[in-house]
Amino acid sequence: MNTYLKSIGLVVISFLSFTSCKEQEQKVENIVEVEEVATVDISAEKEAVATVMKNYQNAIENLTTEGTKSLFAKESSVFESGGVEGTYENYEAHHLGPELKAFDSFKFSDYKIDIEVDLPYAFVTETYIYTIGLKANKDKGREARTVEQKGVATSYLKKIDGEWKIIKTHTSARKLSKASH
């Protein structure tokens, strides 16, 4: 009977040792996963976000919306100067697209961008001056003119399937004061 108890004791000790090893192995795997998350290159993420914002800015300066839908999440929200524009798709079709057709030019200057990344989100603030060459419109009784305003935009982006997408953006503008120009 003594041999029998020793055998049972050996089996129990072996089982506990095996279980303990598995638990330690799992803890090590969890630590490795945490270390991988901690090694995200925030500088590279900020650069990727800046590229999204620059691509949008370039399209506007080129008076086109071509390729801009891919910069926005499908269920994005756009707000402009106190107005709720809906999704980017709606904003593009009913506001931005028609508006760009009324311009001869659109240029940004004094552009500054601030980006904060807190994965999976990024928060962007842009400040700038924009100068628009507005086409004449006989139907509306409007002569060609230049509009220059100070603008600010705040945007929230989310990394979706490995790509940064704008999920919310809000822009506003006001006339330049003589002191700021």
RAWOKA-V829739 format. One record per helix or strand of 3 or more residues. SS is the DSSP state (helix for helix, strand for strand). FROM is the first residue (numbers start at 0). LEN is the number of residues. If there is no record, write none. Layout:
# RAWOKA-V829739
[[SS:FROM:LEN] [SS:FROM:LEN]]
This chain:
# RAWOKA-V829739
[[helix:1:37] [helix:41:20] [helix:68:3] [strand:71:9] [strand:82:4] [helix:87:14] [strand:102:16] [strand:120:14] [helix:137:3] [strand:144:16] [strand:162:13] [helix:177:3]]
